[in-house]
Amino acid sequence: MTEHHSAGEGEPAQAARASTTLTDGTRVEVEIEGPNAEKRAHRALAAAAVAASEQTERPVTLGESMGITGESAPMQQLFHLLDRIVATSATVLITGENGTGKELVAKAIHQRSARGPSGAFVATNCSAFNDNLLESELFGHKRGSFTGAVGDKPGLFAIADGGTFFLDEVGDMSPALQVKLLRVLQEGTFMPVGATQTKKVDVRIVAATNRDLAARVREGLFREDLFYRLNVVALHVPPLRERVSDIPLLAQRFLERLGKRDGQKKVLSQHVMRCLEAHNWPGNVRELENEIERLWVLTGDEALIDAEHLTPVIADAIARETHEDSPLPAGKTLHDMVDELERDMIDRALVAAEGNKTLAAELLGISRRNLIRKVQVYESDDLEPT
């Protein structure tokens, strides 16, 4: 949080002090005297914050050497699995929620494999096309094979020959296309749309899905034989909420990328980082990246990013987290809880006394008149006094 303190009336010179805490805990303070002291103090604070952040050098991590940012335990486990499989040509199935970075993992597999130096990395999203278009996209077509096919078109499998083909959202593929994909996996051959001869390719397939393919197999929506062909090596990319310790690294990576793009340098305050770490991130890393770019744009020429520009749901994350962790019931005051306890005890006493208010009052240790008054207040007087 940035603080400003200006000199009062009668003082010889206008003065302002500004301070903030950076994400690594570094406290930065500046004090300025003279005209426009408050504005100049804010600018000086931003410059000092950027300078302080540049003094911290961070070594390149194992994940970053693969093009992926993360130091958390779940990501370290993922990186060690990647290290074991990159030298093979085994088919890989990557699972994880949307926005977790499954394509980055697929690229790392390709780039660190023997296919990386010369083979192409080709990617497509199976949920982005209907059946006819996806078949043409994957396998290509011959001229005249359907309306609009004015010429031969090579499919993505042909383009990926010798390289890696990343099939995203493979769980959305129709049963008819699942059969054709299975043939490529089993025999390395496919038939372009409208063709009469098969083509042979050498392609490593890396598939990804945010669905539970085993459940879809049980439901009859995904072929069991294809599932086992894809699931030779299984990798799971954890959601961002399970790797909160990676948020500062990711945020810094996105700031650096934006800085290179726009020729600027910016830093996040510690309060902003606390809000980012408290948010649940349903959109995962992609949502975080979008939020950092939003902050970058909204702060304009300011080098210090504070909480005023955060998306409201993220700015309120700390308050929600504190509220959820509270031992007190949500939205209940002490008066509410006392009323509920009293109402419950009165109801129990009336039941035990079979509606006899004199006996119920004795059980509660209050007068009969007081009991009748409380019953009337709680609008539960459905028995006549006896």
C-alpha positions, -999 to 999 in steps of 0.1 A, spaced: 0 0 0 14 34 -9 12 61 18 15 99 15 22 124 42 22 161 34 34 190 54 8 211 72 1 248 68 27 271 82 56 248 76 85 263 57 83 238 28 58 214 14 70 178 20 56 144 12 67 109 21 57 77 2 63 41 10 54 6 -2 65 -30 4 75 -51 -26 66 -87 -32 99 -99 -17 93 -80 15 116 -51 7 104 -18 22 108 12 0 104 48 13 111 82 -2 107 117 11 104 148 -12 103 185 -4 93 213 -26 65 221 -51 43 192 -61 59 171 -34 32 144 -33 32 137 -70 70 137 -72 72 114 -42 49 89 -59 71 90 -90 102 86 -70 88 57 -51 79 39 -83 115 44 -96 130 33 -64 107 2 -63 118 -8 -98 155 -3 -89 151 -23 -57 134 -52 -76 163 -53 -102 189 -60 -75 174 -94 -69 188 -120 -93 170 -153 -96 186 -184 -112 169 -201 -140 148 -230 -127 145 -265 -142 110 -256 -154 121 -224 -170 147 -243 -189 118 -262 -204 98 -230 -210 75 -235 -180 75 -214 -148 71 -232 -115 90 -242 -84 62 -258 -63 62 -295 -54 35 -305 -79 54 -288 -107 87 -303 -97 71 -337 -99 58 -328 -134 93 -316 -145 110 -348 -133 85 -369 -152 91 -347 -183 128 -353 -180 122 -391 -181 100 -392 -212 115 -366 -235 141 -390 -249 114 -415 -260 88 -414 -287 60 -426 -264 25 -412 -268 16 -389 -240 -18 -379 -225 -18 -346 -206 -47 -339 -183 -56 -307 -165 -81 -279 -163 -85 -252 -189 -58 -226 -187 -32 -247 -168 -7 -247 -196 -11 -281 -212 2 -269 -246 33 -255 -229 40 -290 -216 34 -305 -250 59 -280 -265 85 -289 -239 81 -326 -247 87 -319 -284 116 -294 -280 136 -316 -256 131 -347 -278 151 -360 -307 123 -346 -330 128 -310 -316 157 -297 -337 142 -306 -371 106 -318 -367 76 -296 -367 54 -290 -336 18 -289 -349 -12 -282 -326 -50 -283 -331 -80 -281 -308 -104 -310 -315 -134 -291 -300 -130 -262 -324 -144 -280 -355 -174 -301 -365 -167 -337 -376 -163 -329 -414 -140 -300 -409 -119 -318 -382 -115 -348 -405 -102 -325 -433 -81 -306 -408 -64 -337 -395 -61 -359 -426 -64 -335 -455 -87 -339 -486 -86 -344 -523 -99 -319 -548 -137 -324 -553 -142 -346 -523 -168 -322 -510 -184 -288 -518 -157 -262 -516 -128 -286 -520 -113 -267 -549 -79 -283 -546 -59 -309 -527 -51 -300 -491 -25 -317 -469 -38 -325 -434 -20 -317 -401 -8 -352 -398 11 -349 -430 25 -315 -419 36 -330 -386 54 -359 -402 87 -364 -384 76 -341 -356 50 -339 -328 13 -335 -332 -5 -320 -302 -42 -329 -301 -59 -306 -276 -93 -315 -261 -91 -350 -276 -120 -360 -253 -144 -340 -275 -136 -361 -306 -166 -380 -321 -166 -418 -321 -162 -418 -359 -130 -398 -358 -118 -417 -328 -116 -448 -350 -95 -430 -376 -72 -416 -349 -67 -451 -335 -56 -463 -369 -29 -436 -370 -17 -447 -336 -17 -484 -344 -4 -484 -380 9 -449 -387 -14 -446 -417 -45 -425 -426 -67 -418 -455 -73 -382 -467 -110 -373 -474 -119 -384 -509 -86 -404 -514 -83 -440 -524 -48 -446 -511 -35 -444 -475 -6 -422 -465 20 -432 -439 35 -408 -413 59 -409 -385 43 -386 -358 46 -385 -321 12 -378 -306 7 -358 -275 -30 -355 -266 -46 -334 -239 -80 -331 -223 -98 -314 -194 -122 -343 -192 -121 -375 -173 -115 -399 -202 -118 -430 -180 -153 -418 -170 -162 -412 -207 -151 -447 -215 -174 -461 -189 -202 -439 -203 -196 -453 -238 -185 -419 -251 -148 -427 -257 -133 -458 -271 -115 -479 -246 -88 -491 -270 -81 -455 -280 -79 -445 -244 -52 -471 -237 -33 -461 -268 -32 -425 -257 -26 -431 -220 8 -447 -225 24 -419 -204 1 -398 -183 10 -363 -171 -12 -341 -149 -8 -303 -149 -20 -291 -115 -45 -261 -113 -30 -228 -101 -49 -231 -67 -27 -261 -59 5 -243 -67 0 -209 -50 37 -206 -43 43 -203 -81 21 -171 -84 50 -146 -77 72 -164 -103 44 -164 -129 35 -128 -122 71 -117 -126 75 -137 -158 44 -120 -173 57 -85 -162 90 -92 -179 73 -103 -211 51 -72 -211 82 -50 -203 100 -63 -233 70 -57 -255 64 -21 -243 99 -10 -233 88 -4 -197 96 -18 -162 69 -23 -136 67 -40 -102 38 -52 -80 33 -41 -44 32 -67 -17 -5 -60 -12 -13 -68 -48 7 -100 -45 -13 -110 -14 -45 -105 -33 -33 -126 -62 -22 -154 -39 -56 -154 -21 -77 -156 -53 -89 -191 -63 -81 -187 -100 -108 -207 -118 -92 -197 -151 -58 -209 -138 -25 -195 -153 -43 -180 -183 -66 -159 -160 -35 -148 -140 -17 -137 -172 -48 -117 -183 -50 -100 -149 -13 -90 -150 -18 -75 -185 -49 -57 -173 -30 -42 -144 -1 -33 -168 -25 -14 -191 -45 4 -165 -15 17 -146 -3 35 -177 30 52 -171 31 43 -134 59 18 -126 44 7 -93 13 -15 -96 -9 -12 -65 -43 -27 -56 -65 1 -69 -66 -14 -104 -72 -51 -95 -103 -68 -107 -129 -64 -79 -132 -102 -73 -94 -104 -69 -91 -73 -48 -116 -88 -24 -99 -121 -22 -81 -114 11 -113 -103 28 -131 -134 15 -103 -157 27 -103 -141 61 -140 -144 63 -140 -180 53 -113 -189 78 -131 -172 106 -144 -195 133 -176 -175 135 -206 -183 113 -208 -162 81 -230 -132 83 -240 -138 119 -237 -113 147 -235 -122 184 -271 -110 188 -282 -133 159 -265 -163 176 -280 -156 210 -315 -153 194 -310 -186 176 -299 -204 208 -327 -189 228 -353 -198 202 -339 -234 200 -340 -238 238 -375 -225 241 -387 -249 213 -370 -279 230 -384 -270 264 -420 -267 250 -416 -301 233 -403 -317 265 -431 -301 285 -457 -312 259 -468 -276 255 -472 -268 292 -456 -233 295 -455 -234 332 -434 -265 332 -413 -253 302 -405 -220 321 -393 -241 351 -371 -262 328 -356 -230 313 -352 -213 347 -373 -182 338 -408 -170 348 -439 -182 329 -447 -145 320 -412 -141 305 -415 -173 285 -449 -162 271 -433 -128 261 -404 -145 244 -427 -169 225 -447 -140 213 -416 -121 202 -404 -152 182 -439 -156 167 -440 -192 178 -470 -191 203 -491 -218 187 -502 -233 220 -526 -216 244 -513 -212 280 -524 -240 303 
